[in-house]
Each structure stands twice: as structure tokens, then as C-alpha cells.
């Protein structure tokens, strides 16, 4: 049994992990989803650390999308975190930001369908599935679009310091049909981390469309984490 803390991305909340949580619990794990404010990255990092303080280690800390940048910061100095897992996630190196990485390669549909509402943004609800979850069931897309959390402009522009993946084992799930984070970027980030890579033929939100496969990915990461921790 492994404790897992799951971190969501932009335009979402912790419920985006709901189906994966059910799958992981059936496997005997105890996953907990952090809730990010999406107001500032500092706030989001603090939220993850508060959540980490509520679970017993060893912990697998997993991030989806923007959540990958958050876990790279939140795991620093937290001894209970023994490994990191990334699901179609950003993994910025020191001095990089999520927004900067997102512009490195073409292929993202976010720019076409993001809506500005004052100091916040959201994904146009009529296009939410097209952008984030094209392979999900229509009912699931409708719920995700309706419950998306607005994101304060600038939260993704923060340049990170030295990330935790420099010192922790990493596992990366590449979503090969991603229309938010280009798969070529995912592969590049995974390679420079030295991550163990799994590819899945899915959209940007496989937690919604392919929860069983995501849970299996996390289960494998947890098993590898325990084996490595036991060997030390």
C-alpha cells in the first residue's frame, strides 16, 4: 500500500482524478487529491505541501499538466516524497515556466479556445472536450467543462528554481494525442529527467478518458518506488 498525492492542472480541480482514485483504491492504494487555488504558484505549492503533511510516507507525488510544475517545487525538502509521476505534465527546469514551455512547439489548441474574463481565464465550454479531453465520454466532458476552475492570469508564467526531479526518481506518462501539451514536448521533458516513460494513446486528460490505464501507470511507479526505497 502506497500513499499517493495527486495534483491537478489548470482549468480543473481535484475531482479530475476521481475515476483514477477509485481505480487506485481498488488496487489497495490510498490516494489523496490536492486542491489548488490557481491564484499563484506559491499558493499552489503550499497547498500541496499541506496535503503531503496529512499522509504517511513513503509518498508518490503525481502531477497532471501544470500540476507537474507544482510537484517539482512542492517535493523539495519533503522527506516522505520518494518519487514523482507526471501525467501529460509540464516539468520545467530551473529558470523555465509553464507558459514558456507551452510555446516551444506547435500543436496546442489552448490559444484558440481560452477565454479571458477579467484577470482570469477559462476554456470555452463548447470546446473543452476538443482541447482537453477529445476521447472522453460526452457526459464526462460536460461535467469537466462545467466544473472547471478559473485560472488567474500569470500563474503559469512563474520561473521555477531547481526542481525536485533532479534528485528523485521520475515516471512520465506521455499522452500521444494531446492537444494541450504537444507530445514532442512531453517526450523531451521526460528524457531530460531520465524518467521511466509510458505512452498512452489518449488526449490531455487520460484521468477522465482512460482512468484504468493511468491507475496502472501510477501503480507501476509506486511499485518501483518501494523497490528502490527498500534497496537503500
N, C-alpha and C positions, 0 to 999 in steps of 0.2 A: 504494500500500500504506500502510495506516494502522495504527498501534498502538492497540489498544483495551484498556482495563482495565474489567472488568465486575464489579459489586458486587451481591451477593445481598441478600435481605431476612431478616426473622425466620423462624424455623422452617424454615430451609433451609441450604444450603451452596453452595459454588461449582459443584457439579455440576448445579445447577438451570439453568445456562447451557450444558450440554453440547451439546444439539442446535443451539443458536444458534452456538456455537463452530464446529461442523462446517460450518454454512452459511457463516459468515463466512470461514473458511479457504478454502472453495471459491471465494469471491469475491476472494481474494488478500490478505485482511487477516490480521493477527497478533494475535488476541485472547488475553488472559490473564484468568483469573478470580481475584479476591482471595478469601481465606478469612477470614471474620470469626469472632471468638470468641463474639460476642453476650453477653459478660460486662459490658463497659462501652462506652459510645460512644467514649471516649478510646482504648481499646484497638483498637476497630474502625477509627477514623480512622488510627491509627498503622499498622495492618496494610495499609490501602490505600496509605498513603504508602510503605511498604516495597516494596509491589508496583510502584508507579509508578517507584521507583528502579531497577527491573530492566529497564525497557523504554526504548527510544529514542523521542523525540518526533518530530513532534507527536502528542499523545495525545488521543483521545476517551475521556472518563471517563463511564461509564454506571452508573446505579443503578436497582435494582428495589425497590419498596416502601420499607421502612426504609432500604435502601441509598441512596435518594435523599438522605436527610438526611445520611448519611455522606459522600457525594461532595461535598455542598455545603461541608463542613468540610475534607475531605481535599485539595481542589484549591487551597486558599488558599496562596499563596506558592509554588506549584509551576509554574514557568515552562513546563514541557513540556506541561501541560494547556491545550489551546486551545479546547475546547468541552465541554459537558456534555449528556448524554442521560438522560432519565427514562422508565422503563417502568412505568406504573401506580404511580408513586413519590411518596413524600412529599417536599415541597420547603419545609420550614419557613423562615419569615422570622426575622429577629433576635427573640429572646425567645419564639419558639414551640417546641413539642415535637411529636414524632410522636404521642404519646398524646393531647395536647390537640387536634390537628387531627383525629384519628380520631373524636373525639366531636362534631365540629361538625355533621355531618349524619347522619340515619338511613340504614340500608341495609346496614351491615356485619353479617356473621354471626359474626365472631370472638368476641364476647362470649358467644354461646350455646354455643360448642364449644371454648373454650380450657380447658385442664385445668391446675390448679396442682399442682406436685409439689415440695414444699419451697419453695426460693427460686427455682424455675424454672417455666416454663410450656411447654406444647406444645399442638398442635391434636389433638383426639381423632381417632385414626387412622381410625375408621369414618366420620368426617365431613370428612376432609381435602379430598377432592375437591369436596364441596358448598361448602366455604368458599373454597378457593383455586383450584381447577382443574376446574370443573364440565364444561368442554368438552374435557378431555384424555382420552386413551385410558385404560381401566381399569388396564391394566398399568403405565402411566406414573404414574398416581395412586398405585397401591400402593407403587411404589418411592419416590416422593417422600414419602409418609406414613411409610414405614419408616425413611427416612434423615434425617428432619427433625432439626435440631439444637435442643436445648432452649435456651430463652432466659431469662437471668437477669431476674427481676422488677426493673423500674425502668430498664432500658437505654433504653426508649423515652420516658422522662419528662424527659430532659435538654433544657434550653432552649438553643438554638444561638445563636451570635454572628452577625455579618454574614456571610451565605453567599456562596460564590463566584459564584453565578448573578447577583449584582449587577453583575459585571464581565465575565462570559464569555457567549458565545452559548449558548442552551439550545434543546433539542429535546425534545418531550414526546409520548409515545405513550399516549393515553387508551384504557383498556380499558372498553368501553361496557357490558359485562355483569359488571363487577367486584362481588363481594360482600364484599370486604375494605375497599377504599378507594373510597368512593362516587364514581361518575363525575363528579357535580357538583363534588365537591371537587377531583378531578383537573383538571377544566377551569378551575376558579377559580385553582388554583396555577399552572397553565400560563400563564394570562392575565396574572397579575401579574408573572411572569418575562419576559413578552414572548417566550415560546417559540414556535418553529415547531411546530404541532400536527398530529399524525396520529391518526386514530381507527381503532380495530380492534374488531370485534365479537367480543370474547373475554372470558374470565374474568380473574381477577387474575394468572394465571400464563401469559401467552401464550408465554413462552420454552419452555414444555413443550408447550402445545397448538397454537401457531402459530409455530414457530421460523423458518420461512422469512420470514414477514411481519416478524417482529422483526428478523431479519438485514437485510432490505431497508430497514427504518427506520433502523437503525444505519449502513448503507452510505450512505444519503442524507445523514445527519448528518455522516458523515466527509467526503463529497464537498463539502458546504457549508463545512465547517471548512477544508479545504485551499484552497478558492477564496478564502475570507476571509483566510486566513493569507498566501496568495500575493499578495493585493491590497494588503497592508500594506507 
